[in-house]
Amino acid sequence: MFFVRARQVGILLICGVLMVTGVSVPAAQAQAPANPPYTLKTEPAELTAARNGDPVRITVSGLASGAQASLKVCPKVLPDNLIKVAGKPPWARDNTVSARVKAYCGELKDEFIANPAHMDSATGRRSSRTGDIVIDTQIPLGASTPKPIIWDPQYTTFNKNAEGQADKPPAVSWADNPDVVDPATGAKTRRKYSFRCDERNPCSVAVTITAKNADGAFVTWIDSSIEFTPTQQEIGVKGCKGAGQNTISASMPERLGRAAVAWNQALCAPTQAEQPANIVSETENAGLTAFDKGTSDLVITGSGSTLASQTVRDRQYIPVGINAAVVAAVGWSPTDSDDNGNSLNAKFNGTLRFTHDEVANMLTKGGQQPDLDGRGGIFRNGSPLVGRNPGLAAVTRENETNAASARAGAESLDFFGVTGESGPGTVPLTLSKALAVAAPTAWVFPKKGEKYFGELDGKSPGVISDLNVLDPGALSLHNVDAKTGQLAVRKTVQNGVVGTGFVCTGGCMSWVITDLATARAYGWAPVALPDGKGNFVAPTKESLQLAADSMTVGADGTVQPGTVTKDGAYPLTFVEYLAAPVNPLIDATCKPMTAKQAQLKAVADMAAGYGQALLPPGMTPLSPGLAAAAPVRAAKIGTGTVKDACQEREEAKNPPPAGGSGATPVANSSLTGPSGGPGSTAGTSGTAAATGPAPAATPTPESVLAAKNLAESIDIPKFAGAGVLGALIPLVALVILATLPSATAYVAAGRPVPRWLVVALAEIGAAFAMLFGLLRRNSAGGAA
């Protein structure tokens, strides 16, 4: 067993080295020797469990000037049943790849967008700048339109006949698709060919490439090595038995779905046990109400009790991750050109810089006529926003009216460019609190009459918790076209995602008000916002952790969104909290539910501890101060009395009025370190003392190199034996870099993390903590 594990760790170390050094392995190539050499890769590399609508980038490299490529969706196994096109016998088989792709592939209807799959029409030309062909598309799931295939015997429209009757062209000897007569109606039908792409039916991508060979002549061939197995949009726990009698109910907004699935799978998939938590997706205020009344055993929110209508049930707010509200750009910008000098649209993934006033104007000044006063005029030619951001300036048209519309996202009579999820939530709360303070004169509706803005005509919307508040009048100006649920939001910006529609000819942009984890999951580009000194700060791990340690702590012990004070911190940061009851879980007869209580404690410990290594991209691990507070709070779960739990349940059914004596206080004094509580150093520039090392963070493509450099630059305190431990630091860091992405890949694909990897990660984390504990003790001893 030791050698098996050693081999696995060795493989992981090799993968880590390849990842850190940027070495990529090309996909298998199905090309003839006469074709020029090239490499083909996809991002993400693993598509065996990609979800319908997920973004995917296909890159073809190494080809000469003038190369181009196009895509078609095909069944994984192409039928090999074609007859060569001929006017008379002898009939020969046609097993060429090009003929089979042409006959059987394409025409897939994507069930996510209810239209033909974008991949079927995606094309790309070679960039004169990079030398690559880059095609940004999305994973389709659906079925092809049934069709006849004339030269396939089983799906042909020809009639079967004996040889020697060539005077009847529709009749051939090989036809095997007779009419089927409906006995009731007499209608005649024939077989038609169709294929499906889903979890049970893997598919492939046929990449048709045209490029110059060694002789300088253009040749065309097909690479069909890319395979994908699309799953539905729903995010579900896999590898477990499903919900059981001790499964707890967990209420949370959609943005926490991927993290919650990862925590569940880490607990139950290795042993195929019952699912610890049943994930209930609902708005934060609804989840808080369900928790207070006992219909949910825990709830996750980013703003403590702020959105709660009642707080009878005594609770602990356990920090489990750092997130942020973002304004995300979704679109294409013509920032490149092909080998012939023609403009190339590139999917925008850079960082735009907005002032708070510009964001406030975008959300309060209406979507119509952005070339005039719509969107506050910020998207007009020559505006400070356009001048500051080359990616926006590159989106041009034949006149200013159309250019401003393309930048603002005004692409139709139904959608004017800005969307987000409707319903009360931390994202609009965080955004509006910051704008009300940082942009008070711009965070105001224009005076257009009460039919547009009602009682808010000419006034500020103030602090809001629902994006729908931004369109209060009877005649909407499309300030924010809010939708219910993430899928509806994604469909609203579909043209911007895939670069289709008439407004994307010379580039286009749409805008989504969302959270950072959601933006990263869907490939949307968050904008940078000013800090206290006016420096533009993008939402990164470092800027979020810095922000979390500078925020004001509220009466319930949670850090308050919109109160970031440190320079260099992202201003719209918030902390995700898991709220769990202090008093024990009870059944209908007020008896304690011991097994279920243990599940609740396990989920909370996982989320606040090892689960930090399984957070999805965009969800930042806790800062040291928050990490130190998490286990202290988790330890208080279930420490109350059954009597109090029973009394709370009765009170929650008919809660006392605000300020009444019957409400259970929710203030929490267990928070220590820089994130608040009595005696906290929150908001100061000093570094608070943590009681233990922060959980290991999941590296992202942007942070791998930084983590490697950190491992190489750690300054080891001088004490006896420090040299040996110092030599181990970079190795331990490399092991973490190598193993965590493996775990993250399983989670991102919706697959259970293998037991050996869970154990390995836990042991690595324990070793790392022990190592730093040893360093700390020896350092303290040396100082003494």
C-alpha positions in Angstrom: 0.0 0.0 0.0 2.9 2.4 0.8 4.4 1.9 -2.7 0.9 2.5 -4.3 0.5 5.7 -2.4 4.1 6.7 -3.1 3.5 6.2 -6.8 0.3 8.3 -6.7 2.1 11.1 -4.8 4.9 10.9 -7.4 2.5 11.3 -10.2 0.9 14.2 -8.5 4.3 15.8 -8.0 5.1 15.5 -11.7 1.7 17.0 -12.5 2.4 19.8 -10.1 5.8 20.5 -11.7 4.1 20.5 -15.2 1.4 22.9 -13.9 3.8 25.3 -12.3 6.2 25.4 -15.3 3.3 25.9 -17.8 3.9 22.7 -19.8 0.8 21.5 -21.6 0.2 18.1 -23.1 -1.4 18.3 -26.6 -4.5 16.2 -27.2 -4.3 13.1 -29.3 -4.2 14.0 -32.9 -6.0 12.1 -35.7 -4.0 13.5 -38.7 -2.4 12.1 -41.8 1.4 12.3 -42.0 1.1 14.8 -44.9 -0.6 17.3 -42.7 1.6 20.0 -41.0 2.4 19.4 -37.2 0.2 21.3 -34.7 -1.1 21.0 -31.2 -4.7 21.0 -30.0 -5.8 21.7 -26.5 -9.0 22.7 -24.6 -9.5 24.9 -21.5 -10.6 23.3 -19.3 -8.6 20.2 -20.2 -11.1 17.8 -18.6 -14.4 17.7 -20.4 -15.7 14.3 -19.3 -18.2 15.9 -16.9 -18.6 19.4 -18.4 -22.0 21.0 -17.8 -24.3 22.2 -20.5 -23.4 25.8 -21.3 -20.0 25.8 -19.6 -17.5 27.9 -21.5 -14.7 26.0 -23.3 -11.7 27.4 -25.3 -10.2 25.4 -28.1 -6.7 26.4 -29.2 -4.9 25.2 -32.3 -1.2 26.1 -32.3 1.9 25.7 -34.5 0.4 26.4 -37.9 1.6 28.7 -40.7 0.1 32.0 -41.7 -3.5 31.9 -43.0 -4.6 28.9 -41.0 -8.3 28.6 -39.9 -10.5 26.1 -38.2 -14.2 25.3 -37.7 -16.1 23.1 -35.4 -18.9 20.5 -35.6 -20.5 18.4 -32.9 -20.4 14.7 -33.7 -21.3 11.4 -31.9 -18.4 9.9 -30.2 -18.3 7.0 -32.6 -19.0 8.1 -36.2 -21.1 5.5 -38.1 -19.2 3.8 -40.9 -22.0 2.9 -43.3 -21.7 5.3 -46.2 -21.8 4.3 -49.9 -19.6 6.4 -52.2 -21.6 8.8 -54.4 -21.9 7.2 -57.8 -24.4 7.0 -60.6 -24.2 3.3 -61.1 -22.7 0.1 -59.6 -20.3 -1.2 -58.4 -21.2 0.4 -55.1 -18.1 1.0 -52.8 -17.9 2.0 -49.2 -16.9 5.6 -48.3 -15.1 5.5 -45.0 -13.3 8.8 -45.2 -13.6 11.0 -42.1 -14.6 14.1 -44.0 -17.5 12.3 -45.7 -18.7 10.8 -42.4 -18.4 14.1 -40.5 -20.4 15.9 -43.3 -23.1 13.2 -43.2 -23.6 12.6 -39.5 -22.4 15.6 -37.5 -23.9 19.0 -36.7 -27.4 20.4 -36.4 -27.5 19.8 -32.7 -30.2 21.7 -30.8 -28.7 22.8 -27.4 -31.4 22.4 -24.7 -29.9 25.1 -22.6 -30.4 27.9 -25.1 -33.3 26.2 -27.0 -31.5 27.0 -30.3 -28.8 25.3 -32.5 -25.6 24.7 -30.6 -23.1 27.5 -31.0 -20.3 25.0 -31.3 -21.8 23.8 -34.7 -21.1 27.2 -36.2 -18.0 28.3 -34.3 -15.0 29.3 -36.5 -11.6 30.8 -35.9 -8.8 32.4 -37.8 -5.1 32.5 -36.9 -4.0 35.4 -34.9 -1.1 37.5 -36.3 -0.1 38.4 -32.8 0.0 34.9 -31.1 0.0 32.6 -34.1 -2.8 30.6 -32.5 -6.3 29.8 -33.6 -8.6 30.4 -30.6 -12.2 29.4 -30.6 -14.3 30.4 -27.6 -17.5 28.4 -27.4 -19.6 26.4 -24.9 -20.5 22.8 -24.1 -23.8 21.7 -25.7 -26.3 19.2 -24.5 -29.2 18.0 -26.7 -30.1 16.0 -29.8 -29.6 16.5 -33.5 -32.5 17.1 -35.8 -33.6 13.8 -37.3 -32.6 13.8 -41.0 -32.3 11.4 -44.0 -28.8 10.5 -45.1 -29.0 9.7 -48.8 -25.9 7.6 -49.0 -26.4 5.6 -45.8 -28.5 2.4 -46.5 -30.4 2.6 -43.2 -31.4 6.3 -43.6 -31.5 6.7 -47.4 -34.4 8.1 -49.3 -33.7 5.8 -52.2 -35.8 2.7 -52.8 -34.4 -0.8 -52.8 -34.3 -2.5 -56.2 -32.3 -5.1 -58.0 -29.2 -4.3 -60.1 -29.8 -3.7 -63.8 -32.6 -1.2 -63.2 -30.5 1.9 -63.3 -33.1 3.6 -65.4 -34.8 4.3 -62.1 -32.3 6.5 -60.2 -34.2 6.5 -56.9 -33.8 2.7 -56.7 -30.5 1.0 -55.6 -29.7 -2.5 -54.4 -28.2 -1.4 -51.1 -31.1 0.6 -49.8 -32.4 -0.7 -46.4 -34.9 1.8 -45.3 -38.4 0.7 -46.4 -41.5 2.7 -45.9 -43.4 2.0 -42.7 -47.1 2.4 -43.1 -49.3 3.5 -40.2 -52.2 1.1 -40.1 -54.5 3.8 -38.7 -53.7 6.7 -41.1 -51.9 5.1 -43.9 -49.1 7.6 -43.6 -45.7 6.4 -44.7 -42.5 7.1 -42.7 -38.8 6.2 -42.9 -36.0 6.0 -40.5 -34.1 9.3 -40.0 -30.7 9.6 -38.4 -30.2 11.5 -35.1 -27.7 11.4 -32.2 -27.7 12.8 -28.6 -25.1 14.3 -26.4 -25.6 13.8 -22.6 -24.3 11.9 -19.6 -25.0 8.6 -21.2 -24.1 9.6 -24.8 -20.6 11.0 -25.1 -19.8 13.2 -28.1 -16.8 14.5 -29.9 -15.8 17.8 -31.6 -14.7 17.5 -35.2 -12.2 20.3 -35.8 -11.8 21.0 -39.5 -8.4 22.6 -40.0 -7.1 24.3 -43.1 -3.4 25.3 -43.2 -0.3 25.4 -45.4 1.8 22.2 -45.5 5.6 22.1 -45.9 5.2 22.8 -49.6 3.2 25.9 -49.0 0.0 24.4 -50.3 -3.2 24.7 -48.3 -4.5 21.3 -47.1 -7.6 20.4 -45.0 -8.0 17.7 -42.4 -10.2 16.8 -39.5 -9.1 16.3 -35.8 -11.8 14.4 -33.9 -9.8 13.8 -30.7 -11.8 16.2 -28.4 -14.4 14.2 -26.5 -17.0 15.6 -24.0 -19.7 14.1 -21.9 -22.2 17.0 -21.0 -24.3 17.0 -17.9 -27.3 19.1 -17.0 -26.9 22.5 -15.4 -28.0 21.2 -12.0 -25.2 20.8 -9.5 -25.7 17.6 -7.5 -23.8 15.5 -5.0 -22.5 12.3 -6.6 -20.9 9.2 -5.2 -23.1 9.0 -2.1 -26.2 7.1 -1.2 -28.5 10.2 -1.3 -30.5 11.7 1.5 -31.1 9.7 4.6 -33.0 10.1 7.9 -30.1 11.9 9.4 -29.5 14.2 6.4 -29.7 17.9 7.6 -31.5 20.6 5.6 -29.3 23.4 4.5 -30.7 26.6 3.0 -28.4 28.8 0.9 -28.3 31.0 -2.2 -27.2 29.5 -5.5 -23.7 31.0 -5.4 -22.9 28.6 -2.6 -24.0 25.5 -4.5 -20.5 24.4 -5.8 -18.9 24.8 -2.4 -21.7 22.9 -0.6 -21.5 20.0 -3.1 -17.7 19.8 -2.5 -18.1 19.7 1.3 -20.9 17.0 1.0 -18.8 14.9 -1.4 -15.7 15.0 0.8 -17.8 13.7 3.7 -19.8 11.0 2.1 -18.3 10.0 -1.3 -15.2 8.1 0.0 -17.4 5.6 1.9 -20.6 6.1 -0.2 -22.4 7.1 2.9 -25.7 9.0 3.0 -25.6 12.6 2.0 -24.9 14.8 5.0 -26.7 17.9 3.9 -29.7 18.4 1.5 -29.0 21.6 -0.3 -32.1 23.9 -0.5 -31.5 26.8 -3.0 -33.5 29.9 -1.9 -32.9 33.6 -1.3 -31.1 34.5 1.8 -34.1 36.1 3.6 -36.2 33.0 2.9 -33.4 30.8 4.1 -33.0 32.8 7.3 -36.7 32.6 8.0 -36.7 28.8 7.4 -33.7 28.5 9.8 -35.4 30.5 12.5 -38.5 28.5 12.3 -36.6 25.2 12.4 -37.5 24.0 8.9 -33.8 24.3 8.0 -31.0 23.1 10.2 -28.5 25.6 8.9 -28.4 28.5 6.6 -25.6 30.3 4.7 -25.6 34.0 4.2 -23.1 36.7 3.4 -24.6 39.4 5.7 -25.3 37.9 9.0 -28.8 38.7 10.4 -29.2 41.8 8.2 -31.7 40.1 5.8 -33.5 38.2 8.6 -37.1 39.1 9.4 -36.7 37.5 12.8 -33.9 36.2 15.0 -35.5 34.1 17.7 -33.3 31.0 17.3 -29.9 31.4 19.0 -27.2 30.8 16.5 -23.5 30.8 15.8 -22.3 32.5 12.6 -19.3 30.5 11.4 -17.2 32.0 8.6 -16.6 29.6 5.7 -15.3 31.7 2.9 -14.7 35.2 1.5 -16.7 36.3 -1.5 -17.5 39.7 -3.2 -20.1 41.5 -5.1 -18.9 42.4 -8.6 -19.9 44.1 -11.8 -18.9 41.6 -14.4 -18.3 42.3 -18.1 -19.6 39.6 -20.5 -18.7 40.1 -24.2 -16.2 40.4 -27.0 -13.7 43.0 -28.0 -11.9 43.3 -31.3 -8.4 43.5 -29.8 -6.6 41.3 -32.3 -6.2 40.8 -36.1 -5.7 37.8 -38.3 -2.9 37.2 -40.8 -4.7 39.3 -43.4 -5.1 42.3 -41.1 -8.8 41.7 -40.5 -10.2 42.4 -37.1 -10.6 39.4 -34.7 -13.0 39.5 -31.9 -11.5 38.1 -28.7 -13.6 37.0 -25.8 -13.1 39.6 -23.2 -11.3 38.3 -20.1 -9.3 41.4 -19.0 -10.0 43.8 -16.2 -11.9 47.0 -16.8 -11.6 50.0 -14.4 -14.7 51.7 -13.2 -15.1 54.6 -10.7 -17.9 54.3 -8.1 -19.7 57.2 -9.8 -19.6 55.3 -13.1 -21.1 52.2 -11.5 -23.8 54.3 -9.8 -24.7 56.1 -13.1 -24.8 52.8 -14.9 -27.4 51.4 -12.5 -29.6 54.5 -12.0 -29.7 56.4 -15.4 -31.6 53.9 -17.6 -30.6 51.8 -20.5 -32.2 53.6 -23.4 -30.1 55.9 -25.6 -26.7 55.3 -24.1 -25.2 57.7 -26.7 -27.1 60.5 -24.9 -27.9 60.4 -21.2 -28.7 56.7 -20.9 -26.4 54.8 -18.5 -25.3 58.3 -17.5 -23.4 58.8 -20.7 -20.5 56.8 -19.5 -20.3 54.6 -22.7 -20.1 57.5 -25.2 -17.1 58.1 -27.4 -14.5 60.2 -25.5 -16.0 59.5 -22.0 -13.5 59.0 -19.2 -14.6 55.3 -18.9 -14.0 54.6 -22.5 -10.8 56.5 -22.5 -9.5 54.6 -19.5 -10.3 51.1 -20.9 -8.9 50.1 -24.3 -11.1 47.0 -24.3 -14.2 49.2 -24.3 -12.7 51.7 -26.8 -12.1 48.9 -29.2 -15.8 48.2 -29.4 -16.7 50.5 -32.3 -19.4 51.0 -34.9 -20.1 53.1 -37.9 -21.4 55.9 -35.6 -21.4 56.9 -32.0 -25.0 55.8 -31.4 -24.3 52.2 -32.2 -20.9 52.2 -30.6 -22.4 53.4 -27.2 -25.2 50.8 -27.5 -22.7 48.0 -28.1 -20.7 48.9 -25.1 -23.7 49.4 -22.9 -25.3 46.2 -24.0 -28.5 47.7 -25.5 -28.9 44.9 -28.0 -32.7 44.5 -28.3 -36.0 45.9 -27.2 -36.1 43.4 -24.3 -32.6 43.7 -22.8 -30.6 46.9 -22.3 -27.4 45.5 -21.0 -27.4 45.0 -17.3 -28.8 42.0 -15.4 -28.5 40.1 -12.2 -30.5 37.9 -9.8 -33.7 39.2 -8.4 -34.7 38.8 -4.7 -33.1 40.0 -1.5 -29.4 39.1 -1.2 -26.0 40.2 0.0 -24.8 41.2 -3.5 -27.2 44.2 -4.0 -26.8 45.0 -0.3 -23.0 45.2 -0.5 -23.0 47.1 -3.7 -25.6 49.7 -2.7 -24.0 50.3 0.8 -20.7 51.1 -0.9 -22.3 53.4 -3.6 -24.4 55.3 -1.1 -21.2 56.3 0.7 -18.7 56.6 -2.2 -20.9 58.0 -4.9 -23.8 59.9 -3.2 -24.4 62.4 -6.0 -24.4 59.8 -8.8 -26.4 57.2 -6.8 -29.6 59.1 -7.7 -32.4 58.5 -10.1 -32.9 61.3 -12.7 -36.0 63.5 -12.6 -38.2 62.0 -15.3 -41.6 61.9 -13.6 -43.3 59.5 -11.2 -44.3 57.2 -14.0 -40.7 56.2 -14.3 -39.4 56.2 -10.7 -42.5 56.7 -8.6 -41.7 58.2 -5.2 -38.0 57.8 -5.9 -38.1 60.2 -8.9 -35.0 62.4 -8.5 -34.0 60.6 -5.3 -31.4 58.1 -4.2 -32.4 54.4 -3.9 -30.3 54.3 -0.8 -29.3 50.9 0.6 -31.2 48.1 -1.1 -31.3 44.4 -0.9 -33.1 43.6 -4.2 -32.0 44.7 -7.7 -35.7 45.1 -8.6 -35.8 48.3 -6.5 -33.7 49.9 -9.2 -36.7 49.8 -11.6 -39.5 51.2 -9.4 -41.7 53.0 -11.9 -44.5 51.9 -14.1 -42.5 52.6 -17.3 -39.2 50.8 -16.8 -36.0 52.4 -18.0 -34.2 49.0 -17.8 -31.8 50.1 -15.1 -31.3 46.4 -14.2 -33.2 43.7 -15.9 -33.2 41.3 -12.9 -34.0 37.7 -13.4 -35.0 34.8 -11.1 -32.1 32.4 -10.8 -28.6 32.0 -12.3 -29.8 30.2 -15.4 -32.2 32.9 -16.3 -29.4 35.5 -15.9 -27.0 33.4 -18.0 -29.6 33.1 -20.8 -30.1 36.9 -20.8 -26.5 37.5 -21.7 -26.2 34.5 -24.1 -25.3 36.7 -27.1 -22.5 38.2 -25.1 -21.2 34.8 -24.0 -20.9 33.3 -27.4 -20.4 36.4 -29.5 -23.5 36.1 -31.6 -26.2 38.6 -32.6 -26.0 41.6 -34.8 -24.4 43.8 -32.1 -21.4 41.6 -31.7 -20.1 42.2 -35.2 -17.5 44.7 -34.0 -17.5 43.6 -30.4 -20.2 43.8 -27.7 -20.6 44.0 -23.9 -23.2 43.0 -21.4 -23.0 43.5 -17.7 -24.0 41.2 -14.8 -24.4 42.2 -11.1 -23.3 39.0 -9.3 -20.8 37.5 -6.9 -17.2 36.7 -7.7 -17.6 32.9 -7.4 -20.4 32.9 -9.9 -18.5 35.2 -12.3 -15.4 32.9 -12.2 -17.6 29.8 -12.8 -19.1 31.3 -15.9 -16.0 33.0 -17.3 -17.2 36.6 -16.8 -14.7 39.4 -16.2 -15.1 41.4 -12.9 -14.3 45.1 -13.1 -11.8 46.8 -10.7 -13.0 49.5 -8.3 -11.2 52.3 -6.4 -9.9 51.9 -2.9 -9.7 54.8 -0.4 -6.8 56.4 -2.3 -8.4 56.0 -5.7 -6.3 53.1 -6.9 -8.2 50.6 -8.9 -8.4 47.2 -7.1 -9.5 44.0 -8.7 -11.2 41.2 -6.7 -8.4 38.8 -5.9 -7.6 36.4 -3.1 -5.2 39.0 -1.6 -7.5 42.0 -1.9 -10.5 40.1 -0.5 -8.6 38.8 2.5 -7.2 42.2 3.2 -10.7 43.6 3.0 -12.2 41.0 5.3 -9.7 42.0 8.0 -10.7 45.7 7.8 -14.5 45.5 7.9 -16.7 46.7 10.8 -18.2 44.0 13.0 -21.9 44.1 13.6 -23.9 43.2 16.7 -24.3 39.6 15.5 -20.6 39.1 15.3 -20.3 39.1 11.5 -18.3 41.6 9.4 -20.6 44.1 7.7 -20.6 44.3 3.9 -19.8 47.7 2.5 -17.5 48.8 5.4 -14.0 48.0 3.9 -11.5 50.6 5.1 -8.0 49.4 4.1 -6.3 50.7 1.0 -5.5 48.0 -1.5 -8.6 46.0 -0.5 -11.5 45.3 -2.8 -14.4 47.5 -1.5 -17.3 45.1 -2.2 -16.0 42.1 -0.2 -18.2 40.1 2.1 -17.8 37.0 4.2 -19.9 33.9 3.7 -21.2 32.6 7.1 -22.8 29.3 8.0 -25.4 29.9 10.7 -26.0 26.9 13.0 -28.1 26.6 16.1 -26.6 26.8 19.6 -29.3 24.7 21.0 -29.6 21.0 19.9 -31.7 19.7 17.1 -35.0 18.3 18.3 -37.8 16.2 16.8 -41.6 17.0 16.9 -41.8 15.7 20.5 -38.8 17.9 21.7 -36.5 14.9 21.9 -32.8 15.5 20.9 -31.8 14.1 17.5 -28.3 12.9 18.3 -27.3 11.4 15.0 -28.6 14.4 13.0 -26.8 16.7 15.4 -23.5 14.9 14.6 -24.1 15.4 10.9 -24.7 19.1 11.5 -21.4 19.3 13.4 -19.5 17.4 10.7 -20.8 19.7 8.0 -19.8 22.8 10.0 -16.4 21.4 10.8 -15.8 20.5 7.2 -16.8 23.9 5.8 -14.7 25.8 8.3 -11.7 23.5 8.2 -10.6 21.1 5.5 -13.4 22.3 3.2 -11.4 25.5 2.8 -9.2 23.6 0.4 -12.2 22.6 -1.7 -13.6 26.1 -2.4 -14.4 26.8 -6.0 -12.5 29.5 -8.0 -13.5 33.0 -6.9 -14.4 31.9 -3.3 -11.4 32.9 -1.2 -10.3 30.9 1.9 -10.5 32.6 5.2 -8.0 35.1 6.4 -6.0 34.0 9.5 -8.3 35.9 11.9 -11.4 34.5 10.5 -9.9 31.0 10.3 -9.0 31.2 14.0 -12.6 32.2 14.9 -14.3 29.5 12.9 -13.5 26.4 15.1 -14.3 28.4 18.2 -17.8 29.1 16.9 -18.3 25.7 15.5 -17.5 24.2 18.9 -20.6 25.9 20.3 -23.0 24.2 18.0 -25.5 22.1 20.1 -24.1 23.2 23.4 -27.4 24.6 24.6 -30.4 22.8 26.2 -33.3 20.8 24.8 -35.6 23.0 26.8 -34.4 26.2 25.2 -34.6 24.6 21.7 -38.2 23.6 22.3 -39.1 27.1 23.6 -37.4 28.7 20.6 -39.4 26.7 18.2 -42.6 27.9 19.8 -41.5 31.5 19.8 -40.4 31.4 16.2 -43.9 30.5 15.1 -45.1 33.8 16.4 -42.0 36.0 17.0 -42.2 39.0 19.3 -42.1 42.4 17.7 -38.7 44.0 17.1 -37.1 45.1 20.4 -39.4 42.8 22.4 -38.1 41.0 25.4 -38.8 37.5 24.0 -36.3 37.6 21.1 -33.1 35.6 21.6 -30.1 37.9 21.1 -27.8 37.0 18.3 -24.7 38.9 19.3 -21.6 36.7 19.4 -18.6 37.3 21.5 -16.5 34.4 20.2 -15.0 36.2 17.3 -11.3 36.9 17.8 -8.5 38.2 15.7 -8.7 40.9 13.1 -12.2 40.2 12.1 -13.9 41.7 15.1 -15.4 41.1 18.4 -14.7 43.0 21.7 -11.0 43.9 21.7 -10.6 43.3 18.1 -8.1 45.1 15.9 -10.4 45.3 13.0 -9.8 48.3 10.8 -6.3 48.8 12.1 -3.1 48.4 10.0 -1.6 45.9 12.4 -1.6 42.1 11.9 -3.8 40.4 14.4 -2.5 37.3 16.2 -4.1 34.1 15.0 -4.4 31.0 17.1 -3.4 28.7 14.3 -2.4 28.7 10.7 -5.1 29.5 8.1 -6.3 26.5 6.1 -4.4 25.8 2.9 -5.9 27.7 -0.1 -6.9 26.1 -3.3 -4.5 27.4 -6.0 -6.0 28.9 -9.1 -4.3 29.4 -12.5 -3.5 33.0 -11.4 -2.0 32.1 -8.0 0.0 29.0 -8.7 3.2 30.9 -9.6 2.7 33.2 -6.6 2.4 30.2 -4.3 5.5 28.7 -5.7 7.4 31.9 -5.2 6.1 32.1 -1.7 7.3 28.6 -0.9 10.8 29.5 -2.2 11.0 32.7 -0.3 9.9 31.7 3.2 12.3 33.0 5.8 12.9 30.2 8.4 13.6 31.4 12.0 17.1 30.5 13.1 17.1 27.7 15.6 18.7 24.2 15.9 17.4 22.0 13.1 15.9 24.9 11.1 18.0 24.0 8.1 16.3 20.6 7.7 12.8 22.0 8.1 13.7 24.9 5.8 14.6 22.5 3.1 11.2 20.8 3.5 9.1 23.9 3.2 9.3 24.2 -0.6 8.7 20.5 -1.0 5.6 20.6 1.2 4.3 23.6 -0.7 4.9 21.7 -4.0 3.0 18.7 -2.7 0.1 21.0 -1.8 0.2 22.7 -5.2 0.2 19.2 -6.9 -2.6 17.6 -4.8 -5.1 20.4 -4.3 -5.7 21.0 -8.0 -6.5 17.3 -8.3 -9.1 17.6 -5.6 -10.5 20.7 -7.2 -10.7 19.1 -10.6 -12.9 16.3 -9.1 -15.1 18.8 -7.4 -15.4 21.1 -10.5 -16.4 18.1 -12.6 -19.1 17.1 -10.1 -17.2 13.8 -9.3 -16.5 12.4 -5.8 -13.0 13.0 -4.5 -11.2 9.6 -4.1 -10.7 8.4 -0.6 -7.0 8.2 -1.0 -6.8 11.9 -2.1 -9.0 13.0 0.8 -6.7 11.2 3.3 -3.6 12.4 1.5 -4.8 16.0 1.7 -5.7 15.7 5.3 -2.4 14.2 6.2 -0.5 16.9 4.2 -2.5 19.6 6.0 -1.8 18.1 9.4 1.9 17.8 8.5 2.0 21.4 7.3 0.3 22.6 10.5 2.7 20.5 12.6 5.7 21.9 10.8 4.6 25.5 11.3 3.7 24.8 14.9 7.2 23.4 15.4 8.6 26.5 13.7 6.5 28.8 15.9 7.5 27.0 19.2 11.2 27.0 18.3 11.0 30.6 17.2 9.3 31.5 20.5 12.0 29.6 22.4 14.7 31.3 20.5 13.2 34.7 21.2 12.9 33.9 24.9 
